[in-house]
């Protein structure tokens, strides 16, 4: 396990965790997350920070920002204030090899304006910490490297998988996409703004690229040179990265940051990005044993598409619902595994007056859903005029329904195919079901050529089937012969009092 050290106490020879979080079916390679610090600067009273920023990192870094230059990294990293994970992941053989092959100059002149190299850190060789450390990670054969191409640093885009750690001993042990992590935010500094940050603005070679990269404990600074980017990232890893929350803001708010020209970046990228190698996808062993889950990860897309409400899950926690207490009572009777069936049963117990008690159920959901679906289908077809007409038609709804419709254009019902739970939109889906809407627009991961508009099942019939399926599965687990499970499940679904007789103990 890594130890924690305040960033101000880090020194050359420490191994900082710089590349955490890579997803791989082969597992994390021994020591891959860590890079040796070779140079440290303390930037005093950083004048380049935006004085009007409300960023907590800016406030905490107002006196000192720690900059580290690490082996294998394409530029220095300005560390977030506070503790940093370091050490505990490399062996003495790597320490020795890293000492003998430095990445940055041994006598590294200060780069940043108003920075100091603390005397306590000067000339402290790595030998002071070359004790044998426990090696973590999964040993085994490494994969072939993925296809990589070089692009100018100022064309680095959000979503690129940039190489933030190029060298690790032994190099032959590095895995297919090891050291490559996705960019979450990019900005640029040019001209006079460089003088507030750098002792010699020429160090930036015209443009300094600032990047937040997943896995780094701070902000990466890149002078205008070339950086390596993974041409065709592992699609399964990319999917998991997309589902995790991104930090779509800089670690520090700089004054005079220039937003990148996204269109120009795309043109540069398109002119440089090579086609995949014939065996590119095969270089990444799959995380999935189920062929369908593998297909969703590798071939799926994330977009809005029409989905039958009969395919969508029941709620898993309606904490704002007026009937949340009844739902919890039913869940206790069903066990945690039956939460979906419990909410389906709650749905069958409510009648029009009961639904009307919830404001969500008072909307004209067939009309709202039809217009939202029409808008997204027009957008998918690239028909801007038809999308505009669908958007304009929403003004004919009541003010309340128009508000719900326009909010739905961005606040999606969110469900990935085959998932057991909805990601977003449970209350709306309940109202849509109760209104008898058979097909609704849903955002999420799905196979682009797959029709998800079938089956069309009336909502109360769908609820009944969900309840029966739960009891049928539970009877099967209890060893009830197959010939009896269907009829017994129907009875248990219809007569709750029988459940106490059939299952005298929970589980």
C-alpha positions, 0 to 999 in steps of 0.5 A: 500500500502507498504511504502518504506524504505532504507534497512539500516534504517530497524529495528527489528519489521518492516514488510518486503515484502518478498514473493510477486507475488503468483498467486491464484484464491482465491487471496492473503491472508491478510498480506501474503507477509510480515514477521517480521524482528527479527534481523538486521546486517550491513556487513561492506566492504564485503570481500566475493564479487567478486572483478572482478564482473561488477554487479551493486549490487556489486558496490552499496554494496561495503561498506555495505550489510544489512542482515535481519533475518525474522520470518518464513524464513529458513535463512537470506536474504542479501538485494539488495541495496536501498529502500525496501517495508515494513509495511502497511499490518498487524494488531495489533493482528498479531504484538502481536502474532509475538512478543510472538512467535519469530522465531529466538533467541531474543538475536541473536549473529552476524552471518556475518564476519565484521558485526555490529548490529547498536546501533540505532537498538538495543533493539528497541522492535516491540512495538514501531510500533504496531499501527493498520495498514490497512490490505490488501488482500482478506479474505475468506476460505483458501485451503488445504495445498499442498503436501510438502517434505523435501530435503537437502538445497544443493539439492535445484534446479532452478525451485523448489518451496521452502518454504521461509515463513513458519509461518504467523498469523493466521496459519489456514488462510494460503492458499494452496501454500502460502509461496512457491516461485520458485528458479531462481538461486542457488550456493554453498560456501564451505571450506575456502570461508565460512570464508570471509562471516561467523564469525563461518564457522561451522554455515553453517554445511559444505555447504552454499546454496545461492539462488535467489527466486522469491518474495524475495528482495535479496539473501537467505542464507541456512545452510546445513539443510533441506528445504521444497519444494512443491511437485506438484506446481499449474500447472496454477501458474507454467505456469504464472511463466514460462512466466515471465522473471526470474532473472537467476543470483545471486543478488550479485556475490560472490567469489569462488561460486560453481555451483551445480551438477545438475545430483546429485540434480536430483537424490536426488530429484527423491528419495524424491519427493512424488506422488501427493495426489489424490485430489492434482490438485483439491486443486487449484481452476482454474484461467480459466472459459474456459475449453480449457484454463484450459486444456492448463494451467494444461495439456499443455507442452512448446516445439517445434511442427509443426503448420499450418501457417493458425493457426498463428496470423498476426503481431501486430507491424512490427516496422522494416518493410519497410512497417510499415508506410502503416501498421499504416495507415491501423490500423487507418482505422481498429481501434486498435481491427483490427490490425491483420486484418490490417496486413493481408490486408497489406499482400494482397497488396504486390506482389513479388517485394514488398516482395523482398524489405525485406531481410527476404523474400530473403531466401529459407524458404521452405528448411530452415523450413523443416530442422529446423522442421526435427531437432526438430522432431528428438530431440523430438523422442530422435534420436540424429543421425537423429538430427545430419543429419538434422543439417549437411544438413544445411551446403548445404544451402547458407551461409545466409540461413544456418545462418538463419537456425542455429539461428532458432534452438534457436531463435524460432518462439514462439506462445502459442496455441490460443494466439492472438499474436506471442511472437517472429518471426513475420518477419520470419513468414511473409516471410514463409507465402509469400513463401507458407510454409504450416507448420512451427516449433513453440515453445510454450505452447500446448496440447501434443496430439493435431494436429495443422497442419490443416487447410492448407490454402494458405496464401492469402486465409488465409489473405482474410478470416481474413479480412472478419472475422473482418468486419463480427464481426464488422457488427454483433456488429453494429446490422446488421442482420445475413443474411446480414453480410457474403455478406457485409463483403466480399464487405467491405474486397474487396472494402475499399472505402465502409468502409467509407460509412458503418462506418462514425464514428470510433469504 
